[in-house]
Amino acid sequence: MEHHCGDLSAAWITPLERLAAVPGMGPAVLGRLEAYRRRLGPDPLGAVRRTGLSSRVLLPGDLAFPRALLELERPPLALHWLGRGSLWSPLRRRQAVAVVGTRHPSRHGLAMARAIGSALARAGWPVVSGLAEGIDAAAHRGCLVQGGRPVAVLGTPLERVYPRHHEELQRLVAAQGLLVTEQPSGAGVRPGHFAARNRLQVALARAVVLVECPVLSGALQSAALAWNQGLPLWVVPADAGKLSAAGSNRLLALGASALLDPSDLIRQLGPGPLKQPACSGGSPAGDQGEILRLLGQGASLEDLCQELGRPAADVARCLLELEIAGRVVAEPGLCWRPV
């Protein structure tokens, strides 16, 4: 729109008859634009410009704006973002996988979320989640470890971190992937914002994976949205006696696909849009003894890669093998320590 109208401010007041000549501006889009104009007035971008984030805002008329978001009952007025803008291309085509679940998972749920995030990253799939405590954070961390592209849909403005101890995780996601929110800078934080972001996560995804959640959980809303849109819905089975998984287990009884191993998900989805050729070199398994020696009382992935001179994906794979074997423990900040 800027190309045709000069800038966004000019585009906002350009007559609809002129905008109709812009590629992609069909009757449905023009109708929604007119509704936005009536609702927001003559200068909706003024507050955005004052935040200094105007270069990191997507509006419904932008060509990169994900098409599925325009079909929502309540489309976002704008998407504020930080990170790798190249990810908007696969997101616009719904070439990503959403991983959702409870903030209070079991150890099994955490391990599965981390493994799913890692498997999706290795297969080249952006991993969409909400950066919340529990399943969300585990999926993001698994994706980060493999050098993947996490996409965090926030319920807060970009400058806010919730929960507060996720500050480092949020920074890493912004550096390696993408932070997205419909909340403008300075907006208040309300419980309803976290529920509202569920519709955005699902609309960016080709498939949804529900790892674990109780019967009263926002993750069930995401699952219901996926179900209603005809998206593949995968659910990780859990102990029938665990309250933290009562909601997700119930979906299995209703016909959701059971996900027993992350590799099953990858076989069904195939390679993702970011899939890179496999790295050459020896197996990282031969470095396990050296990694255990270097860990000492604990070390980060970056430190280990520098010491070993190996790619992050190889070292992370070796660490995952050691973790499965019960010899190391993952800690916040992409760090590990020996058991």
BALOBA-1460 file (C-alpha; in Angstrom, 3 decimals):
// residues 339
<rec num="1" residu="m" x="0.000" y="0.000" z="0.000"/>
<rec num="2" residu="e" x="2.865" y="2.398" z="0.750"/>
<rec num="3" residu="h" x="4.178" y="1.837" z="-2.772"/>
<rec num="4" residu="h" x="0.843" y="2.911" z="-4.262"/>
<rec num="5" residu="c" x="-0.063" y="5.688" z="-1.815"/>
<rec num="6" residu="g" x="3.221" y="7.214" z="-0.624"/>
<rec num="7" residu="d" x="3.126" y="6.189" z="3.031"/>
<rec num="8" residu="l" x="0.805" y="4.501" z="5.526"/>
<rec num="9" residu="s" x="-0.786" y="7.754" z="6.671"/>
<rec num="10" residu="a" x="-1.689" y="8.611" z="3.078"/>
<rec num="11" residu="a" x="-2.943" y="5.071" z="2.483"/>
<rec num="12" residu="w" x="-5.286" y="5.363" z="5.461"/>
<rec num="13" residu="i" x="-7.142" y="8.327" z="3.940"/>
<rec num="14" residu="t" x="-6.940" y="7.194" z="0.295"/>
<rec num="15" residu="p" x="-10.428" y="6.722" z="-1.218"/>
<rec num="16" residu="l" x="-11.555" y="3.105" z="-1.425"/>
<rec num="17" residu="e" x="-12.133" y="3.479" z="-5.171"/>
<rec num="18" residu="r" x="-8.405" y="4.103" z="-5.654"/>
<rec num="19" residu="l" x="-7.355" y="1.323" z="-3.311"/>
<rec num="20" residu="a" x="-9.492" y="-1.117" z="-5.303"/>
<rec num="21" residu="a" x="-6.801" y="-0.987" z="-8.012"/>
<rec num="22" residu="v" x="-4.121" y="-2.275" z="-5.593"/>
<rec num="23" residu="p" x="-3.411" y="-6.025" z="-6.070"/>
<rec num="24" residu="g" x="-4.934" y="-8.080" z="-3.255"/>
<rec num="25" residu="m" x="-7.393" y="-5.364" z="-2.194"/>
<rec num="26" residu="g" x="-10.615" y="-7.161" z="-3.013"/>
<rec num="27" residu="p" x="-14.121" y="-6.279" z="-1.786"/>
<rec num="28" residu="a" x="-13.751" y="-8.221" z="1.478"/>
<rec num="29" residu="v" x="-10.506" y="-6.475" z="2.445"/>
<rec num="30" residu="l" x="-11.876" y="-3.067" z="1.461"/>
<rec num="31" residu="g" x="-14.976" y="-3.686" z="3.563"/>
<rec num="32" residu="r" x="-12.894" y="-4.503" z="6.625"/>
<rec num="33" residu="l" x="-10.684" y="-1.458" z="5.993"/>
<rec num="34" residu="e" x="-13.702" y="0.810" z="5.914"/>
<rec num="35" residu="a" x="-14.913" y="-0.702" z="9.193"/>
<rec num="36" residu="y" x="-11.490" y="-0.045" z="10.747"/>
<rec num="37" residu="r" x="-11.570" y="3.556" z="9.509"/>
<rec num="38" residu="r" x="-14.941" y="4.206" z="11.120"/>
<rec num="39" residu="r" x="-13.759" y="2.657" z="14.364"/>
<rec num="40" residu="l" x="-10.255" y="4.173" z="14.661"/>
<rec num="41" residu="g" x="-10.598" y="7.656" z="13.221"/>
<rec num="42" residu="p" x="-8.277" y="9.677" z="10.975"/>
<rec num="43" residu="d" x="-4.857" y="8.955" z="12.600"/>
<rec num="44" residu="p" x="-4.659" y="5.393" z="14.030"/>
<rec num="45" residu="l" x="-0.870" y="5.231" z="13.505"/>
<rec num="46" residu="g" x="-0.042" y="8.244" z="15.638"/>
<rec num="47" residu="a" x="0.466" y="6.226" z="18.811"/>
<rec num="48" residu="v" x="2.458" y="3.586" z="16.932"/>
<rec num="49" residu="r" x="4.836" y="6.213" z="15.493"/>
<rec num="50" residu="r" x="5.456" y="7.657" z="18.954"/>
<rec num="51" residu="t" x="6.646" y="4.281" z="20.243"/>
<rec num="52" residu="g" x="9.465" y="4.131" z="17.691"/>
<rec num="53" residu="l" x="8.213" y="0.729" z="16.479"/>
<rec num="54" residu="s" x="6.567" y="1.882" z="13.236"/>
<rec num="55" residu="s" x="9.034" y="-0.119" z="11.152"/>
<rec num="56" residu="r" x="7.947" y="-3.264" z="12.998"/>
<rec num="57" residu="v" x="4.191" y="-3.195" z="12.547"/>
<rec num="58" residu="l" x="2.110" y="-5.174" z="10.076"/>
<rec num="59" residu="l" x="-1.330" y="-3.867" z="9.147"/>
<rec num="60" residu="p" x="-4.156" y="-5.825" z="7.505"/>
<rec num="61" residu="g" x="-3.504" y="-4.217" z="4.111"/>
<rec num="62" residu="d" x="0.193" y="-5.214" z="4.025"/>
<rec num="63" residu="l" x="1.052" y="-7.969" z="1.554"/>
<rec num="64" residu="a" x="2.958" y="-9.880" z="4.271"/>
<rec num="65" residu="f" x="-0.034" y="-9.906" z="6.627"/>
<rec num="66" residu="p" x="-1.066" y="-13.565" z="7.213"/>
<rec num="67" residu="r" x="-4.194" y="-14.184" z="5.197"/>
<rec num="68" residu="a" x="-5.817" y="-16.499" z="7.741"/>
<rec num="69" residu="l" x="-5.853" y="-13.691" z="10.310"/>
<rec num="70" residu="l" x="-8.125" y="-11.677" z="8.018"/>
<rec num="71" residu="e" x="-10.692" y="-14.486" z="8.145"/>
<rec num="72" residu="l" x="-10.979" y="-14.400" z="11.928"/>
<rec num="73" residu="e" x="-14.185" y="-13.170" z="13.508"/>
<rec num="74" residu="r" x="-12.088" y="-10.476" z="15.191"/>
<rec num="75" residu="p" x="-8.963" y="-9.849" z="13.085"/>
<rec num="76" residu="p" x="-6.081" y="-8.058" z="14.820"/>
<rec num="77" residu="l" x="-5.903" y="-4.345" z="14.044"/>
<rec num="78" residu="a" x="-2.114" y="-4.574" z="13.810"/>
<rec num="79" residu="l" x="0.692" y="-7.041" z="14.496"/>
<rec num="80" residu="h" x="3.621" y="-5.590" z="16.417"/>
<rec num="81" residu="w" x="6.764" y="-7.672" z="16.010"/>
<rec num="82" residu="l" x="10.455" y="-8.016" z="16.766"/>
<rec num="83" residu="g" x="12.889" y="-10.498" z="15.265"/>
<rec num="84" residu="r" x="13.401" y="-12.069" z="11.858"/>
<rec num="85" residu="g" x="11.048" y="-10.514" z="9.342"/>
<rec num="86" residu="s" x="11.805" y="-13.312" z="6.866"/>
<rec num="87" residu="l" x="9.548" y="-15.568" z="8.947"/>
<rec num="88" residu="w" x="6.463" y="-13.687" z="7.805"/>
<rec num="89" residu="s" x="6.700" y="-15.501" z="4.485"/>
<rec num="90" residu="p" x="6.051" y="-19.022" z="5.882"/>
<rec num="91" residu="l" x="3.655" y="-17.661" z="8.494"/>
<rec num="92" residu="r" x="1.552" y="-16.004" z="5.804"/>
<rec num="93" residu="r" x="1.164" y="-19.450" z="4.208"/>
<rec num="94" residu="r" x="0.524" y="-21.129" z="7.592"/>
<rec num="95" residu="q" x="3.779" y="-23.067" z="7.252"/>
<rec num="96" residu="a" x="4.354" y="-23.472" z="10.995"/>
<rec num="97" residu="v" x="3.300" y="-25.787" z="13.825"/>
<rec num="98" residu="a" x="1.723" y="-24.566" z="17.073"/>
<rec num="99" residu="v" x="2.630" y="-26.346" z="20.319"/>
<rec num="100" residu="v" x="0.356" y="-25.572" z="23.286"/>
<rec num="101" residu="g" x="-0.314" y="-26.860" z="26.770"/>
<rec num="102" residu="t" x="-0.590" y="-26.165" z="30.466"/>
<rec num="103" residu="r" x="1.536" y="-23.833" z="32.569"/>
<rec num="104" residu="h" x="1.843" y="-26.588" z="35.192"/>
<rec num="105" residu="p" x="2.855" y="-29.752" z="33.332"/>
<rec num="106" residu="s" x="4.304" y="-33.009" z="34.545"/>
<rec num="107" residu="r" x="7.958" y="-33.884" z="33.957"/>
<rec num="108" residu="h" x="6.830" y="-36.112" z="31.096"/>
<rec num="109" residu="g" x="4.908" y="-33.221" z="29.532"/>
<rec num="110" residu="l" x="7.923" y="-30.905" z="29.769"/>
<rec num="111" residu="a" x="10.223" y="-33.490" z="28.212"/>
<rec num="112" residu="m" x="7.797" y="-34.161" z="25.361"/>
<rec num="113" residu="a" x="7.293" y="-30.454" z="24.649"/>
<rec num="114" residu="r" x="11.040" y="-29.924" z="24.510"/>
<rec num="115" residu="a" x="11.509" y="-32.964" z="22.256"/>
<rec num="116" residu="i" x="8.685" y="-31.848" z="19.936"/>
<rec num="117" residu="g" x="10.154" y="-28.353" z="19.652"/>
<rec num="118" residu="s" x="13.558" y="-29.859" z="18.834"/>
<rec num="119" residu="a" x="12.168" y="-32.288" z="16.255"/>
<rec num="120" residu="l" x="10.187" y="-29.573" z="14.483"/>
<rec num="121" residu="a" x="13.231" y="-27.294" z="14.376"/>
<rec num="122" residu="r" x="15.425" y="-30.034" z="12.887"/>
<rec num="123" residu="a" x="12.751" y="-30.667" z="10.243"/>
<rec num="124" residu="g" x="12.644" y="-26.969" z="9.319"/>
<rec num="125" residu="w" x="9.283" y="-26.025" z="10.871"/>
<rec num="126" residu="p" x="8.804" y="-22.708" z="12.710"/>
<rec num="127" residu="v" x="7.463" y="-23.488" z="16.200"/>
<rec num="128" residu="v" x="4.579" y="-21.259" z="17.327"/>
<rec num="129" residu="s" x="3.710" y="-20.998" z="20.999"/>
<rec num="130" residu="g" x="2.896" y="-18.413" z="23.649"/>
<rec num="131" residu="l" x="6.098" y="-18.030" z="25.732"/>
<rec num="132" residu="a" x="4.104" y="-18.898" z="28.856"/>
<rec num="133" residu="e" x="5.395" y="-20.996" z="31.726"/>
<rec num="134" residu="g" x="5.408" y="-24.763" z="31.268"/>
<rec num="135" residu="i" x="4.716" y="-26.352" z="27.869"/>
<rec num="136" residu="d" x="5.132" y="-23.141" z="25.855"/>
<rec num="137" residu="a" x="8.575" y="-22.375" z="27.277"/>
<rec num="138" residu="a" x="9.734" y="-25.986" z="26.898"/>
<rec num="139" residu="a" x="8.741" y="-26.065" z="23.216"/>
<rec num="140" residu="h" x="10.537" y="-22.766" z="22.583"/>
<rec num="141" residu="r" x="13.675" y="-23.998" z="24.354"/>
<rec num="142" residu="g" x="13.699" y="-27.240" z="22.398"/>
<rec num="143" residu="c" x="13.434" y="-25.242" z="19.186"/>
<rec num="144" residu="l" x="16.209" y="-22.837" z="20.209"/>
<rec num="145" residu="v" x="18.611" y="-25.640" z="21.106"/>
<rec num="146" residu="q" x="18.406" y="-26.978" z="17.556"/>
<rec num="147" residu="g" x="18.967" y="-23.581" z="15.977"/>
<rec num="148" residu="g" x="15.317" y="-23.450" z="14.884"/>
<rec num="149" residu="r" x="12.944" y="-20.520" z="14.472"/>
<rec num="150" residu="p" x="10.559" y="-20.079" z="17.422"/>
<rec num="151" residu="v" x="7.573" y="-17.768" z="17.000"/>
<rec num="152" residu="a" x="6.168" y="-16.455" z="20.291"/>
<rec num="153" residu="v" x="2.677" y="-14.938" z="20.205"/>
<rec num="154" residu="l" x="2.490" y="-12.708" z="23.271"/>
<rec num="155" residu="g" x="-0.458" y="-11.582" z="25.347"/>
<rec num="156" residu="t" x="1.488" y="-8.448" z="26.349"/>
<rec num="157" residu="p" x="3.125" y="-5.533" z="24.512"/>
<rec num="158" residu="l" x="6.608" y="-6.254" z="23.183"/>
<rec num="159" residu="e" x="8.332" y="-4.369" z="25.982"/>
<rec num="160" residu="r" x="6.679" y="-6.460" z="28.701"/>
<rec num="161" residu="v" x="7.948" y="-9.861" z="29.839"/>
<rec num="162" residu="y" x="5.513" y="-12.314" z="31.403"/>
<rec num="163" residu="p" x="6.407" y="-14.245" z="33.432"/>
<rec num="164" residu="r" x="9.255" y="-11.939" z="34.461"/>
<rec num="165" residu="h" x="11.855" y="-14.689" z="34.731"/>
<rec num="166" residu="h" x="11.423" y="-15.372" z="30.988"/>
<rec num="167" residu="e" x="13.356" y="-12.219" z="30.110"/>
<rec num="168" residu="e" x="16.344" y="-14.165" z="28.759"/>
<rec num="169" residu="l" x="14.107" y="-16.628" z="26.913"/>
<rec num="170" residu="q" x="12.143" y="-13.793" z="25.307"/>
<rec num="171" residu="r" x="15.406" y="-12.158" z="24.230"/>
<rec num="172" residu="l" x="16.619" y="-15.400" z="22.643"/>
<rec num="173" residu="v" x="13.347" y="-15.916" z="20.782"/>
<rec num="174" residu="a" x="13.522" y="-12.372" z="19.393"/>
<rec num="175" residu="a" x="17.143" y="-12.916" z="18.286"/>
<rec num="176" residu="q" x="16.586" y="-16.317" z="16.671"/>
<rec num="177" residu="g" x="12.912" y="-16.184" z="15.726"/>
<rec num="178" residu="l" x="9.988" y="-13.799" z="16.085"/>
<rec num="179" residu="l" x="7.965" y="-12.091" z="18.814"/>
<rec num="180" residu="v" x="4.412" y="-11.144" z="17.764"/>
<rec num="181" residu="t" x="1.625" y="-9.352" z="19.608"/>
<rec num="182" residu="e" x="-1.531" y="-7.434" z="18.786"/>
<rec num="183" residu="q" x="-1.054" y="-5.326" z="21.932"/>
<rec num="184" residu="p" x="0.491" y="-1.893" z="21.192"/>
<rec num="185" residu="s" x="3.254" y="-0.412" z="23.301"/>
<rec num="186" residu="g" x="1.966" y="0.851" z="26.628"/>
<rec num="187" residu="a" x="-1.196" y="-1.286" z="26.596"/>
<rec num="188" residu="g" x="-2.339" y="-2.682" z="29.913"/>
<rec num="189" residu="v" x="-1.992" y="-6.390" z="30.632"/>
<rec num="190" residu="r" x="-5.344" y="-8.147" z="31.081"/>
<rec num="191" residu="p" x="-6.190" y="-11.855" z="31.453"/>
<rec num="192" residu="g" x="-8.358" y="-11.715" z="28.341"/>
<rec num="193" residu="h" x="-5.339" y="-10.803" z="26.210"/>
<rec num="194" residu="f" x="-3.731" y="-14.173" z="26.902"/>
<rec num="195" residu="a" x="-6.886" y="-16.014" z="25.858"/>
<rec num="196" residu="a" x="-7.274" y="-13.832" z="22.747"/>
<rec num="197" residu="r" x="-3.805" y="-14.710" z="21.460"/>
<rec num="198" residu="n" x="-4.894" y="-18.354" z="21.060"/>
<rec num="199" residu="r" x="-6.777" y="-17.487" z="17.879"/>
<rec num="200" residu="l" x="-3.605" y="-15.920" z="16.439"/>
<rec num="201" residu="q" x="-1.443" y="-18.949" z="17.226"/>
<rec num="202" residu="v" x="-3.848" y="-21.302" z="15.477"/>
<rec num="203" residu="a" x="-4.295" y="-18.989" z="12.473"/>
<rec num="204" residu="l" x="-0.518" y="-19.020" z="11.883"/>
<rec num="205" residu="a" x="-0.246" y="-22.813" z="12.003"/>
<rec num="206" residu="r" x="-0.701" y="-25.738" z="9.650"/>
<rec num="207" residu="a" x="-1.134" y="-28.144" z="12.573"/>
<rec num="208" residu="v" x="-1.550" y="-27.918" z="16.358"/>
<rec num="209" residu="v" x="0.065" y="-30.143" z="18.981"/>
<rec num="210" residu="l" x="-1.490" y="-30.229" z="22.456"/>
<rec num="211" residu="v" x="1.039" y="-31.704" z="24.854"/>
<rec num="212" residu="e" x="-0.770" y="-31.668" z="28.191"/>
<rec num="213" residu="c" x="-3.538" y="-29.651" z="29.858"/>
<rec num="214" residu="p" x="-6.268" y="-29.956" z="32.527"/>
<rec num="215" residu="v" x="-9.982" y="-29.619" z="31.836"/>
<rec num="216" residu="l" x="-9.926" y="-25.867" z="32.498"/>
<rec num="217" residu="s" x="-7.165" y="-24.601" z="30.220"/>
<rec num="218" residu="g" x="-6.713" y="-22.019" z="27.501"/>
<rec num="219" residu="a" x="-4.913" y="-24.696" z="25.501"/>
<rec num="220" residu="l" x="-8.266" y="-26.425" z="25.010"/>
<rec num="221" residu="q" x="-9.515" y="-23.272" z="23.302"/>
<rec num="222" residu="s" x="-6.620" y="-23.510" z="20.845"/>
<rec num="223" residu="a" x="-7.449" y="-27.173" z="20.260"/>
<rec num="224" residu="a" x="-11.117" y="-26.341" z="19.641"/>
<rec num="225" residu="l" x="-10.150" y="-23.639" z="17.134"/>
<rec num="226" residu="a" x="-7.902" y="-26.082" z="15.294"/>
<rec num="227" residu="w" x="-10.640" y="-28.709" z="15.277"/>
<rec num="228" residu="n" x="-13.232" y="-26.264" z="13.910"/>
<rec num="229" residu="q" x="-10.855" y="-25.144" z="11.157"/>
<rec num="230" residu="g" x="-10.115" y="-28.711" z="10.103"/>
<rec num="231" residu="l" x="-6.444" y="-28.533" z="11.070"/>
<rec num="232" residu="p" x="-4.547" y="-31.659" z="12.146"/>
<rec num="233" residu="l" x="-4.732" y="-31.876" z="15.942"/>
<rec num="234" residu="w" x="-2.177" y="-34.028" z="17.744"/>
<rec num="235" residu="v" x="-2.382" y="-34.816" z="21.455"/>
<rec num="236" residu="v" x="0.310" y="-36.404" z="23.628"/>
<rec num="237" residu="p" x="-1.245" y="-39.181" z="25.769"/>
<rec num="238" residu="a" x="-0.570" y="-39.032" z="29.500"/>
<rec num="239" residu="d" x="-1.307" y="-40.913" z="32.720"/>
<rec num="240" residu="a" x="-5.080" y="-41.148" z="33.032"/>
<rec num="241" residu="g" x="-4.797" y="-40.283" z="36.722"/>
<rec num="242" residu="k" x="-3.019" y="-36.957" z="36.213"/>
<rec num="243" residu="l" x="-5.250" y="-33.910" z="36.597"/>
<rec num="244" residu="s" x="-2.742" y="-31.881" z="34.557"/>
<rec num="245" residu="a" x="-3.612" y="-34.039" z="31.530"/>
<rec num="246" residu="a" x="-7.334" y="-34.638" z="32.059"/>
<rec num="247" residu="g" x="-8.328" y="-32.146" z="29.359"/>
<rec num="248" residu="s" x="-5.873" y="-33.358" z="26.737"/>
<rec num="249" residu="n" x="-6.650" y="-37.021" z="27.404"/>
<rec num="250" residu="r" x="-10.351" y="-36.296" z="26.905"/>
<rec num="251" residu="l" x="-9.622" y="-35.004" z="23.395"/>
<rec num="252" residu="l" x="-8.050" y="-38.361" z="22.555"/>
<rec num="253" residu="a" x="-11.328" y="-40.008" z="23.405"/>
<rec num="254" residu="l" x="-13.071" y="-37.600" z="21.020"/>
<rec num="255" residu="g" x="-10.859" y="-38.581" z="18.099"/>
<rec num="256" residu="a" x="-7.733" y="-36.417" z="18.191"/>
<rec num="257" residu="s" x="-4.560" y="-38.064" z="16.838"/>
<rec num="258" residu="a" x="-2.316" y="-39.548" z="19.510"/>
<rec num="259" residu="l" x="1.322" y="-38.417" z="19.329"/>
<rec num="260" residu="l" x="3.549" y="-41.058" z="20.928"/>
<rec num="261" residu="d" x="6.835" y="-39.935" z="19.392"/>
<rec num="262" residu="p" x="7.859" y="-36.601" z="17.801"/>
<rec num="263" residu="s" x="9.213" y="-38.487" z="14.797"/>
<rec num="264" residu="d" x="5.647" y="-39.578" z="13.952"/>
<rec num="265" residu="l" x="4.677" y="-35.924" z="13.650"/>
<rec num="266" residu="i" x="7.590" y="-35.198" z="11.317"/>
<rec num="267" residu="r" x="6.761" y="-38.194" z="9.122"/>
<rec num="268" residu="q" x="3.224" y="-36.880" z="8.694"/>
<rec num="269" residu="l" x="4.194" y="-33.252" z="8.080"/>
<rec num="270" residu="g" x="7.285" y="-33.829" z="5.956"/>
<rec num="271" residu="p" x="10.095" y="-31.275" z="5.719"/>
<rec num="272" residu="g" x="9.255" y="-27.744" z="6.742"/>
<rec num="273" residu="p" x="9.774" y="-24.510" z="4.782"/>
<rec num="274" residu="l" x="13.090" y="-23.818" z="6.541"/>
<rec num="275" residu="k" x="14.615" y="-27.269" z="6.081"/>
<rec num="276" residu="q" x="18.361" y="-27.079" z="5.402"/>
<rec num="277" residu="p" x="20.652" y="-29.806" z="4.017"/>
<rec num="278" residu="a" x="22.002" y="-32.114" z="6.689"/>
<rec num="279" residu="c" x="25.357" y="-31.050" z="8.142"/>
<rec num="280" residu="s" x="28.330" y="-33.233" z="7.361"/>
<rec num="281" residu="g" x="30.738" y="-34.487" z="9.996"/>
<rec num="282" residu="g" x="31.032" y="-37.165" z="12.582"/>
<rec num="283" residu="s" x="28.393" y="-38.169" z="15.074"/>
<rec num="284" residu="p" x="28.211" y="-35.960" z="18.166"/>
<rec num="285" residu="a" x="27.874" y="-39.126" z="20.263"/>
<rec num="286" residu="g" x="31.667" y="-39.416" z="20.170"/>
<rec num="287" residu="d" x="31.901" y="-36.099" z="22.012"/>
<rec num="288" residu="q" x="29.820" y="-37.152" z="25.005"/>
<rec num="289" residu="g" x="32.812" y="-37.752" z="27.248"/>
<rec num="290" residu="e" x="34.340" y="-34.424" z="26.248"/>
<rec num="291" residu="i" x="31.045" y="-32.627" z="26.860"/>
<rec num="292" residu="l" x="30.719" y="-34.136" z="30.320"/>
<rec num="293" residu="r" x="34.260" y="-33.007" z="31.087"/>
<rec num="294" residu="l" x="33.607" y="-29.477" z="29.838"/>
<rec num="295" residu="l" x="30.316" y="-29.152" z="31.706"/>
<rec num="296" residu="g" x="32.015" y="-29.025" z="35.104"/>
<rec num="297" residu="q" x="29.384" y="-27.465" z="37.367"/>
<rec num="298" residu="g" x="27.395" y="-26.299" z="34.352"/>
<rec num="299" residu="a" x="27.858" y="-24.641" z="30.958"/>
<rec num="300" residu="s" x="25.829" y="-23.015" z="28.193"/>
<rec num="301" residu="l" x="25.312" y="-24.342" z="24.674"/>
<rec num="302" residu="e" x="27.326" y="-21.423" z="23.292"/>
<rec num="303" residu="d" x="30.282" y="-22.196" z="25.585"/>
<rec num="304" residu="l" x="30.273" y="-25.874" z="24.619"/>
<rec num="305" residu="c" x="30.135" y="-25.082" z="20.889"/>
<rec num="306" residu="q" x="33.114" y="-22.744" z="21.206"/>
<rec num="307" residu="e" x="35.151" y="-25.275" z="23.179"/>
<rec num="308" residu="l" x="34.347" y="-28.190" z="20.878"/>
<rec num="309" residu="g" x="34.374" y="-26.276" z="17.608"/>
<rec num="310" residu="r" x="31.192" y="-28.066" z="16.508"/>
<rec num="311" residu="p" x="27.848" y="-26.750" z="15.152"/>
<rec num="312" residu="a" x="25.134" y="-26.006" z="17.708"/>
<rec num="313" residu="a" x="22.835" y="-28.653" z="16.211"/>
<rec num="314" residu="d" x="25.450" y="-31.417" z="16.727"/>
<rec num="315" residu="v" x="26.213" y="-30.405" z="20.299"/>
<rec num="316" residu="a" x="22.515" y="-30.030" z="21.130"/>
<rec num="317" residu="r" x="21.810" y="-33.511" z="19.743"/>
<rec num="318" residu="c" x="24.536" y="-34.941" z="21.928"/>
<rec num="319" residu="l" x="23.180" y="-33.109" z="24.978"/>
<rec num="320" residu="l" x="19.711" y="-34.498" z="24.259"/>
<rec num="321" residu="e" x="21.142" y="-38.030" z="24.166"/>
<rec num="322" residu="l" x="22.883" y="-37.408" z="27.498"/>
<rec num="323" residu="e" x="19.680" y="-35.978" z="28.962"/>
<rec num="324" residu="i" x="17.648" y="-38.987" z="27.859"/>
<rec num="325" residu="a" x="20.313" y="-41.207" z="29.416"/>
<rec num="326" residu="g" x="19.913" y="-39.305" z="32.679"/>
<rec num="327" residu="r" x="23.476" y="-37.973" z="32.725"/>
<rec num="328" residu="v" x="22.772" y="-34.240" z="32.331"/>
<rec num="329" residu="v" x="19.953" y="-31.876" z="33.306"/>
<rec num="330" residu="a" x="18.745" y="-28.912" z="31.230"/>
<rec num="331" residu="e" x="18.439" y="-25.596" z="33.074"/>
<rec num="332" residu="p" x="17.052" y="-22.159" z="32.119"/>
<rec num="333" residu="g" x="19.080" y="-20.094" z="29.652"/>
<rec num="334" residu="l" x="20.126" y="-23.001" z="27.384"/>
<rec num="335" residu="c" x="22.476" y="-24.317" z="30.073"/>
<rec num="336" residu="w" x="23.171" y="-27.881" z="31.256"/>
<rec num="337" residu="r" x="24.798" y="-29.460" z="34.274"/>
<rec num="338" residu="p" x="25.876" y="-33.028" z="34.954"/>
<rec num="339" residu="v" x="23.661" y="-35.160" z="37.180"/>
